Amino acid sequence: MNRKRVTPLAITLLAVALLLSVLLVSQIGDSASGPPVASDEPNDLASPPPDLPLPGRSLVWSDEFDGPAGSAPNPDNWTNEVGGEGWGNNELQFYTEGAANAALDGAGNLVITARALDPLSSDQSCWYGPCSFTSARLITADKVTVEFGRVEARIQVPSAGGVWPAFWMLGEDLSEVDWPQSGEIDVMEFVGNSPTQIFGTIHGPGYSGEQSFGGVLDLGTPVADEWHEVAVEWSPGRIVWEVDGTVYHEAVPADVAPNSWVFDQPFFLLVNLAVGGDFGGDLSDDITQPQEYRLDYIRAYETSD
């Protein structure tokens, strides 16, 4: 408010009255405008942007998947793994290179797409013969590693029976010690044949495959109906799993004893969409249609000093 000279009392009172009238009209106008209109976007899960990290944490790395529609994800972060050898789980898909099955949508999402192939005309070879599906598997090995803190992603999974999207991590020493000695942290796995459940698991020496140590969160509604934030809070000797802020599983060295705890080291990230396989299970009829696994972002935080 601008400061003015002292005026006679009558003029001052008139000015005050005018000011109160203006304020009253303004308040009525604000009330008449009503509440903000709700967004039509599905499940706009509140989450801090990269420049506003979570309380007590500092953002150390993220991929927000911004870029033109149809472009490949940032090659400084990701490498495509390629092949159709079953990937240790008798999976049915052939993982392609480039942006054929993993591309940005131009709206800030990475989309990994599983597509059906006609085996009679397929030019891709899988462990069982001509491939029936293509998909994508991206890794950050030799480019990005994380060690402790919070690792999270905002995801929307496909729904068909037989799909198996995942967001996970493998020990940086994988090429030296092999799996499962390297350790594996599954931040999120989903299988379409268990439509309301999300899985969080660790694999290590003596507790891998069917002997892994994991937890399950049953949402009570189909996971694929909404976007969800999945995360692990990871510190020396402890890993905690969350979905949309709800803690549902925890692992500490005593849970895998007398086997070795192999998770106090750097890990690299992986995202993929598998089809069928030992965990993905039987295929539903609609698996023949393109199935899309969307990721809005992946972020890694460390504890602030």
C-alpha positions, -999 to +999 in steps of 0.1 A: +000+000+000+013+035-009+018+058+020+000+092+018-001+125+037-024+128+067-057+141+055-087+157+073-107+132+093-137+131+070-116+124+039-098+097+059-130+080+069-143+081+033-111+064+021-113+037+047-150+030+037-140+028+000-112+004+008-135-019+028-160-019+000-134-030-025-121-058-002-157-070+003-164-071-034-132-090-040-140-116-014-175-122-028-160-126-063-135-152-051-162-172-034-185-170-065-157-186-086-161-219-068-135-246-061-109-256-087-122-280-114-108-315-109-084-328-135-095-355-159-061-371-157-062-405-140-047-408-105-024-377-105-004-391-076+012-363-057+050-365-059+078-340-055+094-327-087+132-332-090+141-298-077+120-303-045+133-335-030+116-355-002+121-342+033+155-353+047+167-366+013+186-352-016+178-362-052+210-378-067+196-391-100+164-392-120+149-399-154+117-380-160+113-395-195+109-362-212+114-360-249+097-363-283+071-390-289+086-421-304+122-414-293+143-439-274+150-433-237+181-414-228+212-434-240+233-418-212+211-438-188+198-469-206+210-498-227+187-523-244+193-559-237+184-580-268+174-616-273+149-644-269+167-670-249+141-671-221+161-650-197+163-678-171+126-680-167+113-696-199+099-662-210+082-660-244+092-625-256+121-614-278+137-582-264+144-557-292+168-529-295+162-492-300+128-476-297+109-505-314+093-516-280+106-489-256+099-453-265+089-420-250+053-410-255+059-372-256+039-367-225+067-375-200+063-413-199+084-442-210+062-469-227+074-505-229+052-524-253+047-561-257+035-570-291+022-603-305+039-618-336+027-644-360+051-673-355+046-684-391+060-651-404+083-641-374+119-634-382+129-635-346+142-667-330+134-676-294+143-706-273+111-724-283+113-716-320+099-686-339+090-659-314+054-651-305+060-617-288+084-588-288+091-565-258+119-545-242+143-547-213+164-517-203+193-516-179+216-488-165+247-511-161+280-492-166+260-460-167+240-454-135+243-471-102+227-464-068+237-474-033+213-468-003+186-442+001+152-442-016+146-456-051+112-450-065+091-450-097+057-440-107+042-467-129+011-480-146+011-517-155-008-536-182-036-560-172-036-591-193-030-625-179+006-635-187+022-600-186+050-596-161+063-560-158+091-552-133+113-525-118+143-540-102+181-538-094+211-561-098+245-558-080+271-539-099+295-569-095+272-592-116+298-597-143+323-607-117+304-630-094+273-639-114+237-642-102+224-647-075+257-639-057+254-604-071+221-599-053+187-588-068+163-563-054+128-564-070+113-530-062+081-540-080+069-571-099+034-575-112+018-605-129-015-601-147-027-635-133-027-619-098-044-587-108-047-571-073-012-579-060+022-562-061+054-582-052+086-570-036+115-595-033+152-601-027+173-628-043+208-638-031+231-668-026+210-696-011+177-677-014+169-672-051+142-683-074+114-701-055+135-698-023+136-659-025+126-637+004+096-616-006+064-599+004+030-593-013+007-563-011-029-570-021-046-537-031-080-552-032-086-536-066-069-542-100-034-528-099-036-518-136-066-495-130-044-467-115-009-452-115+011-462-084+043-451-068+066-480-059+097-476-038+123-491-016+139-474+014+174-490+014+201-487+041+230-509+053+214-541+065+178-531+058+154-528+028+118-516+032+092-518+004+064-493-002+034-488-026+018-454-026+034-447+008+022-479+024+050-501+039+043-538+032+076-557+035+110-555+051+142-575+048+172-576+072+202-600+073+185-622+099+158-630+073+183-648+050+207-662+076+229-682+076+231-671+039+250-640+030+234-606+029+248-591-004+229-558-007+253-533+009+269-524-024+261-504-056+233-517-078+222-508-113+186-505-124+164-525-148+129-521-163+113-547-185+080-562-196+082-600-199+055-623-213+046-657-198+075-676-182+078-694-149+063-664-129+043-647-156+022-678-161-005-686-186-016-662-213-050-648-214-068-642-248-061-604-248-024-609-245-024-610-283-031-573-283-003-547-275+002-544-238+018-512-224+039-507-193+042-470-185+068-453-163+063-416-154+097-413-137+124-431-118+142-412-090+170-420-065+175-401-033+202-402-006+198-392+030+206-356+036+232-346+061 
